Amino acid sequence: MLVAKVTIGYVIQVFDTDLGRFISQDFIAGDGCDYENEDGEPLESMSLLDADGKEAYLPFDMVDPDEGVD
């Protein structure tokens, strides 16, 4: 199942204006998250339980989609 994790927060991007290029990016997440299915319909976090009955952890990894995730 594909799940969209919707989080309000801040993105800090650093640019080198002398070189005219992007240097780095950090994401500062807020406290709350909402989850949606592929159709944009809300999901309750309780529907994202792991095998032990705990809420599944969905990390905040910020990667280029072309790079993939380990």
N, C-alpha and C positions, 0 to 999 in steps of 0.2 A: 504494500500500500504506500502510495506517495502521500506525504504529510507536509504541509506548509507551516512553518513555525513563524508566527508574526510577532515581532518584538519592537517596541519603541525604544530608541536609544540614540546614540550619537556616533558619527563617523568622523575620525580625525585623519585627514589626508595631508601629507607633507610633499610639497613640490619644491624643486630647486629652480628658481627663476633664472639664475645665471646659465644653467645648463638646459633649461627648458624641458625638464623631465620630472616625472613622478618618482618619489623616493620610497614612501611607505604609506600604510593605511592601518588604522586601529579602529575597532568597533567597541564601544562602551554600551553594554546592554542595560536596559531598564530592569525593574523588578518583575514585571509581569509578562506572560506570553499567552497568546491565543494560538489555537491550532485549527487548520482547515484541511479538508480533503481535496482531491483533485478538481472538484467542481466548485470550490470556494465555500462549501458548506462548513459551518463550525463543527469541530470535534471536541468532545469533552476529554480532558486530560486523562480521565479514568479509562478511556478506551485505548490508551497507549500504555498498557501495563506489560511489564516483562514477565518472564517465566516464574519469578518469585512473587508476583503480585505487586511489585513496586512500580511507580510511574517511570516509564522509560526515559533515559537521559538522551536528549537530542542536542549535541554540542553546537556551539556558536562558531564553528570553523568557518573562516572567511577565505575561500579559495576561488580561483578562476574556474568556472565550470569546465573549461577545456582541460584543466589539469587533473580533474577527478579527485576522489577522496580515497585515502588508504583504507 
